Amino acid sequence: MISIPSPCVGICRMDEGTGLCLGCARSGEEIAIWRDTGEAQRRRIWAALPARFERLGLTLARLPWTQGEILHFAVGKLRNREGSWAIGCYGAVAEFRAEAGEDCEIAVAGDKVIARTDRGALRLWIGDAVRALALYETPGRQDLRAIFLVISRLRAGLPVANGLSALGPDRSAIRPEDRGLALYDLGLRRTITRFCIRTDKPALLQALTPSLGQSWPGYLPTLGAAILRENPVRVVESVLGRAEVRTPIPPPGAASIAGPHTHLLPDLLAMDRELGPGFELPEAYAPGAIFYPSLPAND
């Protein structure tokens, strides 16, 4: 069975000068024969792509990884405490990483990878529809900026809450002991991600009730102080993953702490971007999780 995937990234436009695709850097003939060609020929085509990327000035490329190889990559980075994983959108994101010397429990169950520390948890779903795209600093080089785990946009939608919403007990909580706690969607109105808080603290539950149904960010002047004070667990989801963050929420203007943390920044959310400037993806794909080999610039 042929296992090497196509280099296609969903940008199917040919460069008139070179005759190469401006998405995957293959020639028209290579694209035409790909479905019926053998694994050895596929490997030869993949090997030729870095030089073509440099020639075309391309920095985004699909990685030739199977589903199993993507899963192996995720497990390896978590076990070695390399880099960080982010789930969310520009202005509303959770980042998970384990610091050196920090206990981190890692488990694999089928197509799911789960990592847990005392300060946070991460669950990734790596099904057969997941693709891995790499973004490099320099065309044709291996100076990696990020790896995106993506899925077809047609399959990426999540339920959208138009206002602060009570979702009931968090049945999908990574820790079994948390599955009876109350989950609230902050109602950011994003289709690829949702940002929630989870709590059992009576003072916060009482503060949340009068604001239910109110739209983001209108309820922040009355509810924001209670959220900061009670420090609920933040739960950020995409169709490919879930991150849960237990670390203290820093006050406005303060730097994020080392380890798992969240960003919830109304000014950036108002820009209505899925990813930060310079991190654009082809329209065909929606980001589900991002691996950063080093800390993101906004840390």
One Martini backbone bead per residue (centre of mass of N, CA, C, O) as a GRO file, in nm:
protein
  299
    1MET     BB    1   0.096   0.036   0.022
    2ILE     BB    2   0.054   0.368  -0.021
    3SER     BB    3   0.174   0.635   0.217
    4ILE     BB    4   0.257   0.878   0.065
    5PRO     BB    5   0.172   1.189   0.053
    6SER     BB    6   0.065   1.466  -0.068
    7PRO     BB    7   0.188   1.806  -0.112
    8CYS     BB    8  -0.073   1.933  -0.098
    9VAL     BB    9  -0.220   2.272   0.020
   10GLY     BB   10  -0.458   2.415  -0.170
   11ILE     BB   11  -0.260   2.559  -0.391
   12CYS     BB   12  -0.372   2.570  -0.733
   13ARG     BB   13  -0.102   2.732  -0.889
   14MET     BB   14   0.069   2.827  -1.167
   15ASP     BB   15   0.387   2.905  -1.273
   16GLU     BB   16   0.483   3.043  -1.566
   17GLY     BB   17   0.799   3.034  -1.547
   18THR     BB   18   0.830   2.717  -1.420
   19GLY     BB   19   0.572   2.512  -1.399
   20LEU     BB   20   0.495   2.546  -1.096
   21CYS     BB   21   0.351   2.509  -0.805
   22LEU     BB   22   0.255   2.752  -0.549
   23GLY     BB   23   0.218   2.518  -0.328
   24CYS     BB   24   0.400   2.228  -0.398
   25ALA     BB   25   0.620   2.236  -0.651
   26ARG     BB   26   0.496   2.091  -0.881
   27SER     BB   27   0.437   1.960  -1.166
   28GLY     BB   28   0.196   1.882  -1.382
   29GLU     BB   29   0.287   1.589  -1.420
   30GLU     BB   30   0.316   1.510  -1.119
   31ILE     BB   31   0.021   1.559  -1.052
   32ALA     BB   32  -0.108   1.361  -1.263
   33ILE     BB   33   0.062   1.089  -1.153
   34TRP     BB   34   0.035   1.051  -0.844
   35ARG     BB   35  -0.195   0.837  -0.800
   36ASP     BB   36  -0.022   0.606  -0.992
   37THR     BB   37   0.232   0.614  -0.843
   38GLY     BB   38   0.501   0.520  -0.681
   39GLU     BB   39   0.688   0.541  -0.395
   40ALA     BB   40   0.963   0.609  -0.520
   41GLN     BB   41   0.863   0.853  -0.688
   42ARG     BB   42   0.754   1.015  -0.452
   43ARG     BB   43   1.026   1.051  -0.312
   44ARG     BB   44   1.164   1.207  -0.542
   45ILE     BB   45   0.975   1.447  -0.538
   46TRP     BB   46   1.015   1.532  -0.246
   47ALA     BB   47   1.331   1.578  -0.272
   48ALA     BB   48   1.289   1.827  -0.485
   49LEU     BB   49   1.133   2.060  -0.326
   50PRO     BB   50   1.325   2.253  -0.165
   51ALA     BB   51   1.456   2.390  -0.417
   52ARG     BB   52   1.184   2.497  -0.525
   53PHE     BB   53   1.106   2.672  -0.286
   54GLU     BB   54   1.341   2.863  -0.315
   55ARG     BB   55   1.274   2.957  -0.605
   56LEU     BB   56   0.961   3.049  -0.520
   57GLY     BB   57   0.939   3.151  -0.209
   58LEU     BB   58   0.853   2.919  -0.010
   59THR     BB   59   0.726   2.841   0.345
   60LEU     BB   60   0.491   2.635   0.284
   61ALA     BB   61   0.453   2.285   0.391
   62ARG     BB   62   0.403   1.968   0.349
   63LEU     BB   63   0.428   1.678   0.524
   64PRO     BB   64   0.538   1.329   0.481
   65TRP     BB   65   0.298   1.232   0.682
   66THR     BB   66   0.147   1.015   0.854
   67GLN     BB   67  -0.058   0.950   1.102
   68GLY     BB   68   0.158   0.801   1.272
   69GLU     BB   69   0.379   1.027   1.249
   70ILE     BB   70   0.223   1.250   1.388
   71LEU     BB   71   0.184   1.105   1.655
   72HIS     BB   72   0.486   1.056   1.712
   73PHE     BB   73   0.565   1.352   1.724
   74ALA     BB   74   0.386   1.443   1.959
   75VAL     BB   75   0.494   1.247   2.171
   76GLY     BB   76   0.794   1.326   2.157
   77LYS     BB   77   0.766   1.627   2.239
   78LEU     BB   78   0.633   1.576   2.512
   79ARG     BB   79   0.848   1.387   2.640
   80ASN     BB   80   1.090   1.611   2.577
   81ARG     BB   81   0.995   1.906   2.620
   82GLU     BB   82   0.924   2.035   2.334
   83GLY     BB   83   0.800   2.307   2.319
   84SER     BB   84   0.465   2.406   2.203
   85TRP     BB   85   0.105   2.409   2.243
   86ALA     BB   86  -0.170   2.537   2.040
   87ILE     BB   87  -0.508   2.660   2.109
   88GLY     BB   88  -0.697   2.860   1.876
   89CYS     BB   89  -0.684   3.213   1.840
   90TYR     BB   90  -0.649   3.530   1.779
   91GLY     BB   91  -0.663   3.627   2.129
   92ALA     BB   92  -0.752   3.299   2.182
   93VAL     BB   93  -0.535   3.106   2.382
   94ALA     BB   94  -0.375   2.790   2.442
   95GLU     BB   95  -0.084   2.680   2.628
   96PHE     BB   96   0.130   2.385   2.615
   97ARG     BB   97   0.375   2.291   2.871
   98ALA     BB   98   0.662   2.129   2.996
   99GLU     BB   99   0.884   2.154   3.230
  100ALA     BB  100   1.168   2.105   3.362
  101GLY     BB  101   1.096   1.854   3.605
  102GLU     BB  102   0.806   1.806   3.523
  103ASP     BB  103   0.540   1.629   3.561
  104CYS     BB  104   0.436   1.402   3.279
  105GLU     BB  105   0.152   1.258   3.157
  106ILE     BB  106   0.142   1.001   2.901
  107ALA     BB  107  -0.106   0.912   2.648
  108VAL     BB  108  -0.231   0.645   2.428
  109ALA     BB  109  -0.556   0.636   2.237
  110GLY     BB  110  -0.519   0.563   1.949
  111ASP     BB  111  -0.581   0.893   1.813
  112LYS     BB  112  -0.487   0.980   2.109
  113VAL     BB  113  -0.331   1.249   2.294
  114ILE     BB  114  -0.212   1.267   2.639
  115ALA     BB  115  -0.144   1.545   2.866
  116ARG     BB  116  -0.025   1.577   3.219
  117THR     BB  117  -0.039   1.818   3.470
  118ASP     BB  118  -0.091   2.018   3.741
  119ARG     BB  119  -0.135   2.284   3.527
  120GLY     BB  120  -0.226   2.084   3.286
  121ALA     BB  121  -0.380   1.996   2.958
  122LEU     BB  122  -0.374   1.759   2.671
  123ARG     BB  123  -0.568   1.698   2.362
  124LEU     BB  124  -0.524   1.493   2.072
  125TRP     BB  125  -0.658   1.453   1.740
  126ILE     BB  126  -0.530   1.190   1.507
  127GLY     BB  127  -0.656   1.148   1.227
  128ASP     BB  128  -0.681   1.070   0.882
  129ALA     BB  129  -0.749   1.398   0.820
  130VAL     BB  130  -0.478   1.487   0.910
  131ARG     BB  131  -0.246   1.757   0.871
  132ALA     BB  132   0.100   1.861   0.804
  133LEU     BB  133   0.230   2.192   0.843
  134ALA     BB  134   0.507   2.390   0.743
  135LEU     BB  135   0.684   2.676   0.878
  136TYR     BB  136   0.927   2.890   0.743
  137GLU     BB  137   1.157   3.140   0.728
  138THR     BB  138   1.302   3.000   0.471
  139PRO     BB  139   1.328   2.919   0.164
  140GLY     BB  140   1.438   2.578   0.164
  141ARG     BB  141   1.454   2.557   0.466
  142GLN     BB  142   1.486   2.433   0.830
  143ASP     BB  143   1.354   2.701   0.974
  144LEU     BB  144   1.137   2.660   1.208
  145ARG     BB  145   0.824   2.796   1.328
  146ALA     BB  146   0.587   2.581   1.248
  147ILE     BB  147   0.326   2.337   1.322
  148PHE     BB  148   0.034   2.233   1.153
  149LEU     BB  149  -0.274   2.107   1.249
  150VAL     BB  150  -0.504   2.001   1.002
  151ILE     BB  151  -0.829   2.060   0.841
  152SER     BB  152  -1.088   2.061   0.676
  153ARG     BB  153  -1.315   2.315   0.676
  154LEU     BB  154  -1.570   2.125   0.645
  155ARG     BB  155  -1.469   1.973   0.942
  156ALA     BB  156  -1.416   2.228   1.170
  157GLY     BB  157  -1.672   2.275   1.314
  158LEU     BB  158  -1.830   2.440   1.586
  159PRO     BB  159  -2.015   2.530   1.823
  160VAL     BB  160  -2.195   2.843   1.840
  161ALA     BB  161  -2.178   3.104   2.069
  162ASN     BB  162  -2.340   3.429   2.111
  163GLY     BB  163  -2.294   3.379   2.423
  164LEU     BB  164  -2.306   3.331   2.733
  165SER     BB  165  -2.276   2.976   2.824
  166ALA     BB  166  -2.430   2.694   2.955
  167LEU     BB  167  -2.305   2.342   2.931
  168GLY     BB  168  -2.258   2.205   3.183
  169PRO     BB  169  -2.109   1.936   3.226
  170ASP     BB  170  -1.769   1.827   3.173
  171ARG     BB  171  -1.752   1.539   2.987
  172SER     BB  172  -1.450   1.614   2.841
  173ALA     BB  173  -1.266   1.595   3.055
  174ILE     BB  174  -0.952   1.479   3.118
  175ARG     BB  175  -1.033   1.459   3.407
  176PRO     BB  176  -1.258   1.272   3.571
  177GLU     BB  177  -1.300   1.469   3.828
  178ASP     BB  178  -1.415   1.714   3.619
  179ARG     BB  179  -1.702   1.606   3.484
  180GLY     BB  180  -1.901   1.776   3.702
  181LEU     BB  181  -1.824   2.045   3.608
  182ALA     BB  182  -1.879   2.364   3.510
  183LEU     BB  183  -1.947   2.490   3.178
  184TYR     BB  184  -1.835   2.791   2.993
  185ASP     BB  185  -1.916   2.986   2.723
  186LEU     BB  186  -1.797   3.301   2.605
  187GLY     BB  187  -1.887   3.376   2.307
  188LEU     BB  188  -1.681   3.442   2.041
  189ARG     BB  189  -1.773   3.345   1.751
  190ARG     BB  190  -1.616   3.076   1.662
  191THR     BB  191  -1.569   2.798   1.444
  192ILE     BB  192  -1.265   2.672   1.536
  193THR     BB  193  -1.333   2.783   1.834
  194ARG     BB  194  -1.336   2.759   2.202
  195PHE     BB  195  -1.394   2.951   2.506
  196CYS     BB  196  -1.359   2.835   2.840
  197ILE     BB  197  -1.500   2.775   3.168
  198ARG     BB  198  -1.423   2.608   3.489
  199THR     BB  199  -1.645   2.539   3.777
  200ASP     BB  200  -1.730   2.525   4.162
  201LYS     BB  201  -1.757   2.819   4.250
  202PRO     BB  202  -2.001   2.996   4.397
  203ALA     BB  203  -1.921   3.291   4.330
  204LEU     BB  204  -1.899   3.247   4.021
  205LEU     BB  205  -2.173   3.123   3.962
  206GLN     BB  206  -2.329   3.374   4.062
  207ALA     BB  207  -2.195   3.577   3.856
  208LEU     BB  208  -2.279   3.436   3.583
  209THR     BB  209  -2.592   3.432   3.564
  210PRO     BB  210  -2.665   3.738   3.475
  211SER     BB  211  -2.481   3.700   3.191
  212LEU     BB  212  -2.648   3.521   3.042
  213GLY     BB  213  -2.648   3.586   2.684
  214GLN     BB  214  -2.428   3.771   2.667
  215SER     BB  215  -2.209   3.944   2.482
  216TRP     BB  216  -1.915   3.973   2.338
  217PRO     BB  217  -1.765   4.200   2.578
  218GLY     BB  218  -2.009   4.317   2.756
  219TYR     BB  219  -1.962   4.146   3.040
  220LEU     BB  220  -1.676   4.227   3.155
  221PRO     BB  221  -1.722   4.467   3.357
  222THR     BB  222  -1.883   4.260   3.563
  223LEU     BB  223  -1.707   3.970   3.530
  224GLY     BB  224  -1.392   3.994   3.517
  225ALA     BB  225  -1.315   4.014   3.822
  226ALA     BB  226  -1.424   3.731   3.903
  227ILE     BB  227  -1.241   3.566   3.721
  228LEU     BB  228  -0.972   3.663   3.837
  229ARG     BB  229  -1.027   3.584   4.135
  230GLU     BB  230  -1.117   3.264   4.083
  231ASN     BB  231  -0.961   3.107   3.869
  232PRO     BB  232  -1.043   2.935   3.634
  233VAL     BB  233  -1.057   2.696   3.419
  234ARG     BB  234  -0.923   2.677   3.102
  235VAL     BB  235  -1.104   2.597   2.789
  236VAL     BB  236  -0.968   2.490   2.476
  237GLU     BB  237  -1.111   2.436   2.147
  238SER     BB  238  -1.104   2.199   1.883
  239VAL     BB  239  -1.139   1.950   1.651
  240LEU     BB  240  -0.825   1.847   1.754
  241GLY     BB  241  -0.858   1.984   2.054
  242ARG     BB  242  -0.747   2.021   2.409
  243ALA     BB  243  -0.709   2.279   2.660
  244GLU     BB  244  -0.597   2.291   3.009
  245VAL     BB  245  -0.587   2.565   3.252
  246ARG     BB  246  -0.454   2.636   3.600
  247THR     BB  247  -0.319   2.883   3.602
  248PRO     BB  248  -0.280   3.191   3.671
  249ILE     BB  249  -0.425   3.489   3.606
  250PRO     BB  250  -0.307   3.756   3.480
  251PRO     BB  251  -0.291   4.067   3.495
  252PRO     BB  252  -0.310   4.337   3.335
  253GLY     BB  253   0.013   4.352   3.168
  254ALA     BB  254   0.114   4.087   3.238
  255ALA     BB  255   0.306   3.822   3.228
  256SER     BB  256   0.346   3.515   3.143
  257ILE     BB  257   0.388   3.219   3.253
  258ALA     BB  258   0.540   2.939   3.291
  259GLY     BB  259   0.372   2.738   3.095
  260PRO     BB  260   0.062   2.709   3.121
  261HIS     BB  261  -0.156   2.926   2.919
  262THR     BB  262  -0.344   3.229   2.853
  263HIS     BB  263  -0.516   3.422   2.595
  264LEU     BB  264  -0.739   3.724   2.638
  265LEU     BB  265  -0.781   3.964   2.368
  266PRO     BB  266  -0.995   4.188   2.249
  267ASP     BB  267  -0.828   4.347   2.036
  268LEU     BB  268  -0.748   4.092   1.872
  269LEU     BB  269  -1.028   3.969   1.825
  270ALA     BB  270  -1.136   4.217   1.654
  271MET     BB  271  -0.965   4.121   1.391
  272ASP     BB  272  -1.060   3.836   1.292
  273ARG     BB  273  -0.836   3.606   1.341
  274GLU     BB  274  -0.692   3.295   1.338
  275LEU     BB  275  -0.406   3.420   1.291
  276GLY     BB  276  -0.124   3.559   1.295
  277PRO     BB  277   0.088   3.746   1.157
  278GLY     BB  278   0.251   3.528   0.922
  279PHE     BB  279   0.017   3.267   0.963
  280GLU     BB  280  -0.090   3.172   0.694
  281LEU     BB  281  -0.343   2.977   0.535
  282PRO     BB  282  -0.506   2.791   0.350
  283GLU     BB  283  -0.846   2.794   0.301
  284ALA     BB  284  -0.894   2.475   0.311
  285TYR     BB  285  -0.774   2.515   0.603
  286ALA     BB  286  -0.787   2.433   0.952
  287PRO     BB  287  -0.680   2.499   1.259
  288GLY     BB  288  -0.612   2.281   1.554
  289ALA     BB  289  -0.288   2.287   1.592
  290ILE     BB  290   0.024   2.415   1.743
  291PHE     BB  291   0.374   2.393   1.688
  292TYR     BB  292   0.642   2.524   1.886
  293PRO     BB  293   0.986   2.510   1.911
  294SER     BB  294   0.937   2.788   2.032
  295LEU     BB  295   0.849   3.063   2.167
  296PRO     BB  296   0.623   3.275   2.121
  297ALA     BB  297   0.634   3.613   2.070
  298ASN     BB  298   0.385   3.684   2.282
  299ASP     BB  299   0.556   3.591   2.544
   0.00000   0.00000   0.00000
